[in-house]
Amino acid sequence: MDYFPLFLNLKQQACLIVGGGEIAVRKLRLLRSAGADVTVVSPELCDEMHDLVRSGEVRWQPAQFSITQITGQRLVIAATDQASVNQAVFSACEAAGILVNAVDDPSHSRFITPAIIDRTPLTIAISTGGGVPVLARHLRAQLEALIPHGWGDLAQLGSELRQHCKEKMPDPAQRREFWEAVLAGPIPDQVFFRANCARPRAINIRH
């Protein structure tokens, strides 16, 4: 295994994007969807990034990259079209112990961003280790057709009931058998049906 798969909780965490172009916009939207507090450093911004700054989704530092900008950051993404800048960002973050990604440059990245199927709270990530991103995207497209949004609703239902089930069934083996029975029963089909019509309402699960 070339990479250790990991899901980060970035809610309200300071993250930095170096670069103001279209690639930076894509990374910004990904971080914002995870609840990150994002700052963009770039002398210039593309039109879409300007709009995001005006809407308050991101803070902008109109400057060239400097080492001081990574202070206090949880995660940094270098998304410029200048290899020397991306390498400088990587070196600074490595020295400071900060997770860093240089877009499309695995050799200057401590992490890579996978192709994502978002069925919140269910998230599926697909990666080729940065070697063949188009293959990961191709697999994502195929899997998205096989995994309806109802799976996300089912995961949400399970999350809401988790603590209640732990209280009613302290034994982990008993809980596992219960959830296996739930998933093999009619509940998933009910959730999927309601997901196709409207957001699911309360579903009664008895034990």
Secondary structure, DSSP 8 states (H G I E B T S, - for coil): --S-------TT-EEEEE--SHHHHHHHHHHHHTT-EEEEE-SS--HHHHHHHHTTSSEEE-S---GGGGTT-SEEEE--S-HHHHHHHHHHHHHHT-EEEETT-GGG-SS---EEEEETTEEEEE--TTS-HHHHHHHHHHHHHHS-THHHHHHHHHHHHHHHHHHH---HHHHHHHHHHHHHSSHHHHHHHHHHHSS--------
